[in-house]
Amino acid sequence: MAIEREVKATGKEDGNITKLCNSSKYWEEVLKDQAIKQIKNDQYEYYVDRHGKKTYVHIFEKEGEKHLRTDWDETEKNNLLELPDC
């Protein structure tokens, strides 16, 4: 069973997520490739909390490259690109 980790900030480059961050936790930041492995191996589930509602981070593939994103819903406030920089 995967352990949940809340994402409060993200690293970004050219519109892509490069790392997931939470400076108040011992893990502080995880690079994209490491997060992808952890999600695929069911080790960790990363999520954004918006007013008590968890939106989970998923892996998607575009043009042969793996990326991280949250599911679309009625708000953009839990979008990984909208989070503060870390």
KEROTOR-751616 format. One record per atom (N, C-alpha, C): atom name; x, y, z. Coordinates in steps of 0.1 Angstrom, whole numbers, padded with zeros to 4 digits. Atoms other than C-alpha are relative to their C-alpha. Example, Ala and Ser with C-alpha at 12.3 -4.5 7.8 and 13.67 -1.06 7.14 Angstrom:
REM residues 2
<drengu><atome>N</atome><c1>0009</c1><c2>-0012</c2><c3>0000</c3></drengu>
<drengu><atome>CA</atome><c1>0123</c1><c2>-0045</c2><c3>0078</c3></drengu>
<drengu><atome>C</atome><c1>0009</c1><c2>0012</c2><c3>0000</c3></drengu>
<drengu><atome>N</atome><c1>-0009</c1><c2>-0011</c2><c3>0000</c3></drengu>
<drengu><atome>CA</atome><c1>0137</c1><c2>-0011</c2><c3>0071</c3></drengu>
<drengu><atome>C</atome><c1>-0008</c1><c2>0011</c2><c3>0008</c3></drengu>
//
This chain:
REM residues 86
<drengu><atome>N</atome><c1>0008</c1><c2>-0012</c2><c3>0000</c3></drengu>
<drengu><atome>CA</atome><c1>0000</c1><c2>0000</c2><c3>0000</c3></drengu>
<drengu><atome>C</atome><c1>0009</c1><c2>0013</c2><c3>0000</c3></drengu>
<drengu><atome>N</atome><c1>-0007</c1><c2>-0012</c2><c3>0001</c3></drengu>
<drengu><atome>CA</atome><c1>0013</c1><c2>0034</c2><c3>-0010</c3></drengu>
<drengu><atome>C</atome><c1>-0002</c1><c2>0010</c2><c3>0012</c3></drengu>
<drengu><atome>N</atome><c1>0001</c1><c2>-0010</c2><c3>-0010</c3></drengu>
<drengu><atome>CA</atome><c1>0021</c1><c2>0061</c2><c3>0015</c3></drengu>
<drengu><atome>C</atome><c1>-0003</c1><c2>0013</c2><c3>-0007</c3></drengu>
<drengu><atome>N</atome><c1>0003</c1><c2>-0013</c2><c3>0006</c3></drengu>
<drengu><atome>CA</atome><c1>0006</c1><c2>0095</c2><c3>0008</c3></drengu>
<drengu><atome>C</atome><c1>0009</c1><c2>0011</c2><c3>0004</c3></drengu>
<drengu><atome>N</atome><c1>-0009</c1><c2>-0012</c2><c3>-0002</c3></drengu>
<drengu><atome>CA</atome><c1>0027</c1><c2>0126</c2><c3>0004</c3></drengu>
<drengu><atome>C</atome><c1>-0007</c1><c2>0012</c2><c3>-0006</c3></drengu>
<drengu><atome>N</atome><c1>0006</c1><c2>-0012</c2><c3>0005</c3></drengu>
<drengu><atome>CA</atome><c1>0012</c1><c2>0161</c2><c3>0001</c3></drengu>
<drengu><atome>C</atome><c1>0011</c1><c2>0009</c2><c3>-0007</c3></drengu>
<drengu><atome>N</atome><c1>-0008</c1><c2>-0009</c2><c3>0008</c3></drengu>
<drengu><atome>CA</atome><c1>0027</c1><c2>0184</c2><c3>-0026</c3></drengu>
<drengu><atome>C</atome><c1>-0004</c1><c2>0014</c2><c3>0002</c3></drengu>
<drengu><atome>N</atome><c1>0004</c1><c2>-0013</c2><c3>-0003</c3></drengu>
<drengu><atome>CA</atome><c1>0028</c1><c2>0220</c2><c3>-0017</c3></drengu>
<drengu><atome>C</atome><c1>0007</c1><c2>0010</c2><c3>-0010</c3></drengu>
<drengu><atome>N</atome><c1>-0007</c1><c2>-0009</c2><c3>0010</c3></drengu>
<drengu><atome>CA</atome><c1>0052</c1><c2>0234</c2><c3>-0044</c3></drengu>
<drengu><atome>C</atome><c1>0006</c1><c2>-0010</c2><c3>-0010</c3></drengu>
<drengu><atome>N</atome><c1>-0006</c1><c2>0008</c2><c3>0010</c3></drengu>
<drengu><atome>CA</atome><c1>0068</c1><c2>0222</c2><c3>-0076</c3></drengu>
<drengu><atome>C</atome><c1>0011</c1><c2>0008</c2><c3>-0007</c3></drengu>
<drengu><atome>N</atome><c1>-0011</c1><c2>-0006</c2><c3>0009</c3></drengu>
<drengu><atome>CA</atome><c1>0099</c1><c2>0228</c2><c3>-0097</c3></drengu>
<drengu><atome>C</atome><c1>-0006</c1><c2>-0001</c2><c3>-0014</c3></drengu>
<drengu><atome>N</atome><c1>0005</c1><c2>-0001</c2><c3>0014</c3></drengu>
<drengu><atome>CA</atome><c1>0091</c1><c2>0238</c2><c3>-0133</c3></drengu>
<drengu><atome>C</atome><c1>0011</c1><c2>0005</c2><c3>-0009</c3></drengu>
<drengu><atome>N</atome><c1>-0009</c1><c2>-0004</c2><c3>0010</c3></drengu>
<drengu><atome>CA</atome><c1>0110</c1><c2>0241</c2><c3>-0165</c3></drengu>
<drengu><atome>C</atome><c1>-0007</c1><c2>-0001</c2><c3>-0014</c3></drengu>
<drengu><atome>N</atome><c1>0007</c1><c2>0000</c2><c3>0013</c3></drengu>
<drengu><atome>CA</atome><c1>0095</c1><c2>0250</c2><c3>-0199</c3></drengu>
<drengu><atome>C</atome><c1>-0014</c1><c2>-0006</c2><c3>0000</c3></drengu>
<drengu><atome>N</atome><c1>0014</c1><c2>0005</c2><c3>-0001</c3></drengu>
<drengu><atome>CA</atome><c1>0060</c1><c2>0242</c2><c3>-0187</c3></drengu>
<drengu><atome>C</atome><c1>-0001</c1><c2>-0015</c2><c3>0005</c3></drengu>
<drengu><atome>N</atome><c1>0000</c1><c2>0013</c2><c3>-0005</c3></drengu>
<drengu><atome>CA</atome><c1>0070</c1><c2>0208</c2><c3>-0173</c3></drengu>
<drengu><atome>C</atome><c1>0004</c1><c2>-0001</c2><c3>0015</c3></drengu>
<drengu><atome>N</atome><c1>-0003</c1><c2>0002</c2><c3>-0014</c3></drengu>
<drengu><atome>CA</atome><c1>0072</c1><c2>0196</c2><c3>-0137</c3></drengu>
<drengu><atome>C</atome><c1>0013</c1><c2>-0008</c2><c3>0001</c3></drengu>
<drengu><atome>N</atome><c1>-0014</c1><c2>0006</c2><c3>-0001</c3></drengu>
<drengu><atome>CA</atome><c1>0108</c1><c2>0188</c2><c3>-0127</c3></drengu>
<drengu><atome>C</atome><c1>0001</c1><c2>-0006</c2><c3>0014</c3></drengu>
<drengu><atome>N</atome><c1>-0001</c1><c2>0005</c2><c3>-0013</c3></drengu>
<drengu><atome>CA</atome><c1>0102</c1><c2>0181</c2><c3>-0090</c3></drengu>
<drengu><atome>C</atome><c1>-0012</c1><c2>0003</c2><c3>0008</c3></drengu>
<drengu><atome>N</atome><c1>0011</c1><c2>-0002</c2><c3>-0009</c3></drengu>
<drengu><atome>CA</atome><c1>0076</c1><c2>0178</c2><c3>-0063</c3></drengu>
<drengu><atome>C</atome><c1>0006</c1><c2>0003</c2><c3>0014</c3></drengu>
<drengu><atome>N</atome><c1>-0007</c1><c2>-0005</c2><c3>-0012</c3></drengu>
<drengu><atome>CA</atome><c1>0082</c1><c2>0196</c2><c3>-0030</c3></drengu>
<drengu><atome>C</atome><c1>-0010</c1><c2>0002</c2><c3>0011</c3></drengu>
<drengu><atome>N</atome><c1>0008</c1><c2>-0003</c2><c3>-0012</c3></drengu>
<drengu><atome>CA</atome><c1>0069</c1><c2>0200</c2><c3>0006</c3></drengu>
<drengu><atome>C</atome><c1>0011</c1><c2>0003</c2><c3>0010</c3></drengu>
<drengu><atome>N</atome><c1>-0011</c1><c2>-0004</c2><c3>-0009</c3></drengu>
<drengu><atome>CA</atome><c1>0095</c1><c2>0219</c2><c3>0027</c3></drengu>
<drengu><atome>C</atome><c1>-0003</c1><c2>-0003</c2><c3>0015</c3></drengu>
<drengu><atome>N</atome><c1>0003</c1><c2>0003</c2><c3>-0014</c3></drengu>
<drengu><atome>CA</atome><c1>0077</c1><c2>0210</c2><c3>0059</c3></drengu>
<drengu><atome>C</atome><c1>0001</c1><c2>-0015</c2><c3>0003</c3></drengu>
<drengu><atome>N</atome><c1>-0002</c1><c2>0014</c2><c3>-0002</c3></drengu>
<drengu><atome>CA</atome><c1>0083</c1><c2>0173</c2><c3>0055</c3></drengu>
<drengu><atome>C</atome><c1>0014</c1><c2>-0004</c2><c3>-0002</c3></drengu>
<drengu><atome>N</atome><c1>-0014</c1><c2>0005</c2><c3>0000</c3></drengu>
<drengu><atome>CA</atome><c1>0115</c1><c2>0152</c2><c3>0059</c3></drengu>
<drengu><atome>C</atome><c1>0005</c1><c2>-0002</c2><c3>-0015</c3></drengu>
<drengu><atome>N</atome><c1>-0004</c1><c2>0003</c2><c3>0014</c3></drengu>
<drengu><atome>CA</atome><c1>0115</c1><c2>0144</c2><c3>0021</c3></drengu>
<drengu><atome>C</atome><c1>0002</c1><c2>0012</c2><c3>-0008</c3></drengu>
<drengu><atome>N</atome><c1>-0002</c1><c2>-0013</c2><c3>0006</c3></drengu>
<drengu><atome>CA</atome><c1>0114</c1><c2>0181</c2><c3>0011</c3></drengu>
<drengu><atome>C</atome><c1>-0002</c1><c2>0001</c2><c3>-0015</c3></drengu>
<drengu><atome>N</atome><c1>0002</c1><c2>0000</c2><c3>0014</c3></drengu>
<drengu><atome>CA</atome><c1>0117</c1><c2>0175</c2><c3>-0026</c3></drengu>
<drengu><atome>C</atome><c1>0004</c1><c2>-0013</c2><c3>-0007</c3></drengu>
<drengu><atome>N</atome><c1>-0002</c1><c2>0012</c2><c3>0007</c3></drengu>
<drengu><atome>CA</atome><c1>0116</c1><c2>0146</c2><c3>-0050</c3></drengu>
<drengu><atome>C</atome><c1>0001</c1><c2>0003</c2><c3>-0015</c3></drengu>
<drengu><atome>N</atome><c1>-0001</c1><c2>-0002</c2><c3>0014</c3></drengu>
<drengu><atome>CA</atome><c1>0128</c1><c2>0148</c2><c3>-0086</c3></drengu>
<drengu><atome>C</atome><c1>-0010</c1><c2>-0008</c2><c3>-0008</c3></drengu>
<drengu><atome>N</atome><c1>0010</c1><c2>0005</c2><c3>0008</c3></drengu>
<drengu><atome>CA</atome><c1>0104</c1><c2>0140</c2><c3>-0114</c3></drengu>
<drengu><atome>C</atome><c1>0002</c1><c2>-0015</c2><c3>-0003</c3></drengu>
<drengu><atome>N</atome><c1>-0003</c1><c2>0014</c2><c3>0003</c3></drengu>
<drengu><atome>CA</atome><c1>0121</c1><c2>0107</c2><c3>-0124</c3></drengu>
<drengu><atome>C</atome><c1>-0002</c1><c2>-0009</c2><c3>0012</c3></drengu>
<drengu><atome>N</atome><c1>0001</c1><c2>0008</c2><c3>-0013</c3></drengu>
<drengu><atome>CA</atome><c1>0122</c1><c2>0095</c2><c3>-0088</c3></drengu>
<drengu><atome>C</atome><c1>-0015</c1><c2>-0001</c2><c3>0004</c3></drengu>
<drengu><atome>N</atome><c1>0015</c1><c2>0001</c2><c3>-0004</c3></drengu>
<drengu><atome>CA</atome><c1>0085</c1><c2>0104</c2><c3>-0082</c3></drengu>
<drengu><atome>C</atome><c1>-0007</c1><c2>-0009</c2><c3>-0010</c3></drengu>
<drengu><atome>N</atome><c1>0007</c1><c2>0009</c2><c3>0010</c3></drengu>
<drengu><atome>CA</atome><c1>0075</c1><c2>0085</c2><c3>-0114</c3></drengu>
<drengu><atome>C</atome><c1>0003</c1><c2>-0014</c2><c3>0004</c3></drengu>
<drengu><atome>N</atome><c1>-0003</c1><c2>0014</c2><c3>-0004</c3></drengu>
<drengu><atome>CA</atome><c1>0093</c1><c2>0054</c2><c3>-0102</c3></drengu>
<drengu><atome>C</atome><c1>-0008</c1><c2>-0004</c2><c3>0013</c3></drengu>
<drengu><atome>N</atome><c1>0007</c1><c2>0003</c2><c3>-0013</c3></drengu>
<drengu><atome>CA</atome><c1>0078</c1><c2>0057</c2><c3>-0067</c3></drengu>
<drengu><atome>C</atome><c1>-0015</c1><c2>-0002</c2><c3>-0002</c3></drengu>
<drengu><atome>N</atome><c1>0014</c1><c2>0002</c2><c3>0003</c3></drengu>
<drengu><atome>CA</atome><c1>0043</c1><c2>0061</c2><c3>-0081</c3></drengu>
<drengu><atome>C</atome><c1>-0003</c1><c2>-0013</c2><c3>-0008</c3></drengu>
<drengu><atome>N</atome><c1>0002</c1><c2>0013</c2><c3>0007</c3></drengu>
<drengu><atome>CA</atome><c1>0047</c1><c2>0032</c2><c3>-0106</c3></drengu>
<drengu><atome>C</atome><c1>0002</c1><c2>-0012</c2><c3>0009</c3></drengu>
<drengu><atome>N</atome><c1>-0003</c1><c2>0011</c2><c3>-0009</c3></drengu>
<drengu><atome>CA</atome><c1>0061</c1><c2>0010</c2><c3>-0078</c3></drengu>
<drengu><atome>C</atome><c1>-0010</c1><c2>-0001</c2><c3>0012</c3></drengu>
<drengu><atome>N</atome><c1>0010</c1><c2>-0001</c2><c3>-0010</c3></drengu>
<drengu><atome>CA</atome><c1>0031</c1><c2>0019</c2><c3>-0056</c3></drengu>
<drengu><atome>C</atome><c1>0006</c1><c2>0002</c2><c3>0014</c3></drengu>
<drengu><atome>N</atome><c1>-0007</c1><c2>-0003</c2><c3>-0012</c3></drengu>
<drengu><atome>CA</atome><c1>0055</c1><c2>0032</c2><c3>-0030</c3></drengu>
<drengu><atome>C</atome><c1>-0006</c1><c2>0012</c2><c3>0007</c3></drengu>
<drengu><atome>N</atome><c1>0006</c1><c2>-0012</c2><c3>-0004</c3></drengu>
<drengu><atome>CA</atome><c1>0041</c1><c2>0067</c2><c3>-0027</c3></drengu>
<drengu><atome>C</atome><c1>-0011</c1><c2>0005</c2><c3>-0009</c3></drengu>
<drengu><atome>N</atome><c1>0010</c1><c2>-0007</c2><c3>0008</c3></drengu>
<drengu><atome>CA</atome><c1>0010</c1><c2>0086</c2><c3>-0038</c3></drengu>
<drengu><atome>C</atome><c1>0001</c1><c2>0015</c2><c3>0004</c3></drengu>
<drengu><atome>N</atome><c1>-0001</c1><c2>-0014</c2><c3>-0002</c3></drengu>
<drengu><atome>CA</atome><c1>0015</c1><c2>0123</c2><c3>-0042</c3></drengu>
<drengu><atome>C</atome><c1>-0013</c1><c2>0006</c2><c3>-0003</c3></drengu>
<drengu><atome>N</atome><c1>0012</c1><c2>-0007</c2><c3>0002</c3></drengu>
<drengu><atome>CA</atome><c1>-0014</c1><c2>0147</c2><c3>-0040</c3></drengu>
<drengu><atome>C</atome><c1>0001</c1><c2>0014</c2><c3>0004</c3></drengu>
<drengu><atome>N</atome><c1>0001</c1><c2>-0014</c2><c3>-0004</c3></drengu>
<drengu><atome>CA</atome><c1>-0024</c1><c2>0183</c2><c3>-0038</c3></drengu>
<drengu><atome>C</atome><c1>-0013</c1><c2>0001</c2><c3>0008</c3></drengu>
<drengu><atome>N</atome><c1>0012</c1><c2>-0002</c2><c3>-0009</c3></drengu>
<drengu><atome>CA</atome><c1>-0048</c1><c2>0193</c2><c3>-0010</c3></drengu>
<drengu><atome>C</atome><c1>-0006</c1><c2>0014</c2><c3>-0003</c3></drengu>
<drengu><atome>N</atome><c1>0008</c1><c2>-0013</c2><c3>0002</c3></drengu>
<drengu><atome>CA</atome><c1>-0074</c1><c2>0220</c2><c3>-0019</c3></drengu>
<drengu><atome>C</atome><c1>-0012</c1><c2>0000</c2><c3>0008</c3></drengu>
<drengu><atome>N</atome><c1>0012</c1><c2>-0001</c2><c3>-0009</c3></drengu>
<drengu><atome>CA</atome><c1>-0097</c1><c2>0228</c2><c3>0010</c3></drengu>
<drengu><atome>C</atome><c1>-0005</c1><c2>-0014</c2><c3>0004</c3></drengu>
<drengu><atome>N</atome><c1>0004</c1><c2>0013</c2><c3>-0005</c3></drengu>
<drengu><atome>CA</atome><c1>-0096</c1><c2>0192</c2><c3>0023</c3></drengu>
<drengu><atome>C</atome><c1>-0003</c1><c2>-0011</c2><c3>-0011</c3></drengu>
<drengu><atome>N</atome><c1>0003</c1><c2>0009</c2><c3>0011</c3></drengu>
<drengu><atome>CA</atome><c1>-0101</c1><c2>0176</c2><c3>-0012</c3></drengu>
<drengu><atome>C</atome><c1>0014</c1><c2>-0004</c2><c3>-0006</c3></drengu>
<drengu><atome>N</atome><c1>-0013</c1><c2>0005</c2><c3>0006</c3></drengu>
<drengu><atome>CA</atome><c1>-0071</c1><c2>0155</c2><c3>-0024</c3></drengu>
<drengu><atome>C</atome><c1>-0002</c1><c2>-0002</c2><c3>-0015</c3></drengu>
<drengu><atome>N</atome><c1>-0001</c1><c2>0002</c2><c3>0015</c3></drengu>
<drengu><atome>CA</atome><c1>-0062</c1><c2>0156</c2><c3>-0061</c3></drengu>
<drengu><atome>C</atome><c1>0013</c1><c2>-0007</c2><c3>-0002</c3></drengu>
<drengu><atome>N</atome><c1>-0012</c1><c2>0008</c2><c3>0001</c3></drengu>
<drengu><atome>CA</atome><c1>-0037</c1><c2>0129</c2><c3>-0069</c3></drengu>
<drengu><atome>C</atome><c1>0008</c1><c2>0003</c2><c3>-0012</c3></drengu>
<drengu><atome>N</atome><c1>-0010</c1><c2>-0002</c2><c3>0011</c3></drengu>
<drengu><atome>CA</atome><c1>-0006</c1><c2>0132</c2><c3>-0091</c3></drengu>
<drengu><atome>C</atome><c1>0000</c1><c2>-0013</c2><c3>-0008</c3></drengu>
<drengu><atome>N</atome><c1>-0001</c1><c2>0012</c2><c3>0009</c3></drengu>
<drengu><atome>CA</atome><c1>-0006</c1><c2>0108</c2><c3>-0121</c3></drengu>
<drengu><atome>C</atome><c1>0011</c1><c2>0001</c2><c3>-0010</c3></drengu>
<drengu><atome>N</atome><c1>-0010</c1><c2>0000</c2><c3>0010</c3></drengu>
<drengu><atome>CA</atome><c1>0019</c1><c2>0098</c2><c3>-0147</c3></drengu>
<drengu><atome>C</atome><c1>-0008</c1><c2>0000</c2><c3>-0014</c3></drengu>
<drengu><atome>N</atome><c1>0006</c1><c2>0002</c2><c3>0014</c3></drengu>
<drengu><atome>CA</atome><c1>0010</c1><c2>0104</c2><c3>-0184</c3></drengu>
<drengu><atome>C</atome><c1>0012</c1><c2>0001</c2><c3>-0009</c3></drengu>
<drengu><atome>N</atome><c1>-0011</c1><c2>0001</c2><c3>0010</c3></drengu>
<drengu><atome>CA</atome><c1>0031</c1><c2>0099</c2><c3>-0215</c3></drengu>
<drengu><atome>C</atome><c1>-0004</c1><c2>0009</c2><c3>-0012</c3></drengu>
<drengu><atome>N</atome><c1>0002</c1><c2>-0009</c2><c3>0012</c3></drengu>
<drengu><atome>CA</atome><c1>0034</c1><c2>0125</c2><c3>-0243</c3></drengu>
<drengu><atome>C</atome><c1>0012</c1><c2>0000</c2><c3>-0008</c3></drengu>
<drengu><atome>N</atome><c1>-0011</c1><c2>0001</c2><c3>0009</c3></drengu>
<drengu><atome>CA</atome><c1>0056</c1><c2>0120</c2><c3>-0273</c3></drengu>
<drengu><atome>C</atome><c1>0011</c1><c2>-0008</c2><c3>0005</c3></drengu>
<drengu><atome>N</atome><c1>-0010</c1><c2>0009</c2><c3>-0005</c3></drengu>
<drengu><atome>CA</atome><c1>0074</c1><c2>0092</c2><c3>-0256</c3></drengu>
<drengu><atome>C</atome><c1>0006</c1><c2>0003</c2><c3>0013</c3></drengu>
<drengu><atome>N</atome><c1>-0006</c1><c2>-0004</c2><c3>-0012</c3></drengu>
<drengu><atome>CA</atome><c1>0082</c1><c2>0111</c2><c3>-0225</c3></drengu>
<drengu><atome>C</atome><c1>-0010</c1><c2>0000</c2><c3>0011</c3></drengu>
<drengu><atome>N</atome><c1>0009</c1><c2>0000</c2><c3>-0012</c3></drengu>
<drengu><atome>CA</atome><c1>0067</c1><c2>0106</c2><c3>-0190</c3></drengu>
<drengu><atome>C</atome><c1>-0001</c1><c2>0013</c2><c3>0007</c3></drengu>
<drengu><atome>N</atome><c1>0002</c1><c2>-0013</c2><c3>-0007</c3></drengu>
<drengu><atome>CA</atome><c1>0052</c1><c2>0136</c2><c3>-0172</c3></drengu>
<drengu><atome>C</atome><c1>-0009</c1><c2>-0003</c2><c3>0012</c3></drengu>
<drengu><atome>N</atome><c1>0009</c1><c2>0000</c2><c3>-0012</c3></drengu>
<drengu><atome>CA</atome><c1>0034</c1><c2>0143</c2><c3>-0139</c3></drengu>
<drengu><atome>C</atome><c1>-0011</c1><c2>0010</c2><c3>-0001</c3></drengu>
<drengu><atome>N</atome><c1>0011</c1><c2>-0010</c2><c3>0000</c3></drengu>
<drengu><atome>CA</atome><c1>0000</c1><c2>0160</c2><c3>-0136</c3></drengu>
<drengu><atome>C</atome><c1>-0010</c1><c2>-0005</c2><c3>0010</c3></drengu>
<drengu><atome>N</atome><c1>0012</c1><c2>0003</c2><c3>-0008</c3></drengu>
<drengu><atome>CA</atome><c1>-0031</c1><c2>0161</c2><c3>-0115</c3></drengu>
<drengu><atome>C</atome><c1>-0012</c1><c2>-0002</c2><c3>-0009</c3></drengu>
<drengu><atome>N</atome><c1>0013</c1><c2>0002</c2><c3>0008</c3></drengu>
<drengu><atome>CA</atome><c1>-0066</c1><c2>0151</c2><c3>-0128</c3></drengu>
<drengu><atome>C</atome><c1>-0006</c1><c2>0014</c2><c3>-0001</c3></drengu>
<drengu><atome>N</atome><c1>0007</c1><c2>-0012</c2><c3>0002</c3></drengu>
<drengu><atome>CA</atome><c1>-0086</c1><c2>0180</c2><c3>-0142</c3></drengu>
<drengu><atome>C</atome><c1>-0013</c1><c2>-0001</c2><c3>0008</c3></drengu>
<drengu><atome>N</atome><c1>0013</c1><c2>-0001</c2><c3>-0007</c3></drengu>
<drengu><atome>CA</atome><c1>-0115</c1><c2>0192</c2><c3>-0121</c3></drengu>
<drengu><atome>C</atome><c1>-0004</c1><c2>0015</c2><c3>-0002</c3></drengu>
<drengu><atome>N</atome><c1>0007</c1><c2>-0013</c2><c3>0002</c3></drengu>
<drengu><atome>CA</atome><c1>-0135</c1><c2>0224</c2><c3>-0116</c3></drengu>
<drengu><atome>C</atome><c1>0010</c1><c2>0012</c2><c3>0004</c3></drengu>
<drengu><atome>N</atome><c1>-0010</c1><c2>-0011</c2><c3>-0004</c3></drengu>
<drengu><atome>CA</atome><c1>-0104</c1><c2>0244</c2><c3>-0103</c3></drengu>
<drengu><atome>C</atome><c1>0013</c1><c2>-0002</c2><c3>-0006</c3></drengu>
<drengu><atome>N</atome><c1>-0014</c1><c2>0001</c2><c3>0004</c3></drengu>
<drengu><atome>CA</atome><c1>-0069</c1><c2>0251</c2><c3>-0115</c3></drengu>
<drengu><atome>C</atome><c1>0009</c1><c2>0002</c2><c3>0011</c3></drengu>
<drengu><atome>N</atome><c1>-0008</c1><c2>-0003</c2><c3>-0012</c3></drengu>
<drengu><atome>CA</atome><c1>-0057</c1><c2>0258</c2><c3>-0080</c3></drengu>
<drengu><atome>C</atome><c1>0008</c1><c2>-0012</c2><c3>0005</c3></drengu>
<drengu><atome>N</atome><c1>-0007</c1><c2>0012</c2><c3>-0004</c3></drengu>
<drengu><atome>CA</atome><c1>-0046</c1><c2>0222</c2><c3>-0076</c3></drengu>
<drengu><atome>C</atome><c1>0009</c1><c2>-0005</c2><c3>-0011</c3></drengu>
<drengu><atome>N</atome><c1>-0008</c1><c2>0003</c2><c3>0011</c3></drengu>
<drengu><atome>CA</atome><c1>-0028</c1><c2>0221</c2><c3>-0109</c3></drengu>
<drengu><atome>C</atome><c1>0015</c1><c2>0002</c2><c3>0004</c3></drengu>
<drengu><atome>N</atome><c1>-0014</c1><c2>0000</c2><c3>-0004</c3></drengu>
<drengu><atome>CA</atome><c1>0009</c1><c2>0213</c2><c3>-0104</c3></drengu>
<drengu><atome>C</atome><c1>0007</c1><c2>0013</c2><c3>-0005</c3></drengu>
<drengu><atome>N</atome><c1>-0007</c1><c2>-0012</c2><c3>0005</c3></drengu>
<drengu><atome>CA</atome><c1>0020</c1><c2>0243</c2><c3>-0126</c3></drengu>
<drengu><atome>C</atome><c1>-0005</c1><c2>0012</c2><c3>0008</c3></drengu>
<drengu><atome>N</atome><c1>0005</c1><c2>-0011</c2><c3>-0008</c3></drengu>
<drengu><atome>CA</atome><c1>-0001</c1><c2>0266</c2><c3>-0104</c3></drengu>
<drengu><atome>C</atome><c1>0005</c1><c2>0001</c2><c3>0014</c3></drengu>
<drengu><atome>N</atome><c1>-0005</c1><c2>0000</c2><c3>-0013</c3></drengu>
<drengu><atome>CA</atome><c1>0016</c1><c2>0257</c2><c3>-0072</c3></drengu>
<drengu><atome>C</atome><c1>0013</c1><c2>0009</c2><c3>0001</c3></drengu>
<drengu><atome>N</atome><c1>-0012</c1><c2>-0008</c2><c3>-0001</c3></drengu>
<drengu><atome>CA</atome><c1>0044</c1><c2>0279</c2><c3>-0058</c3></drengu>
<drengu><atome>C</atome><c1>0013</c1><c2>-0008</c2><c3>-0004</c3></drengu>
<drengu><atome>N</atome><c1>-0013</c1><c2>0006</c2><c3>0004</c3></drengu>
<drengu><atome>CA</atome><c1>0080</c1><c2>0273</c2><c3>-0070</c3></drengu>
<drengu><atome>C</atome><c1>0007</c1><c2>-0005</c2><c3>0012</c3></drengu>
<drengu><atome>N</atome><c1>-0009</c1><c2>0005</c2><c3>-0011</c3></drengu>
<drengu><atome>CA</atome><c1>0104</c1><c2>0252</c2><c3>-0049</c3></drengu>
<drengu><atome>C</atome><c1>0014</c1><c2>0000</c2><c3>-0004</c3></drengu>
//
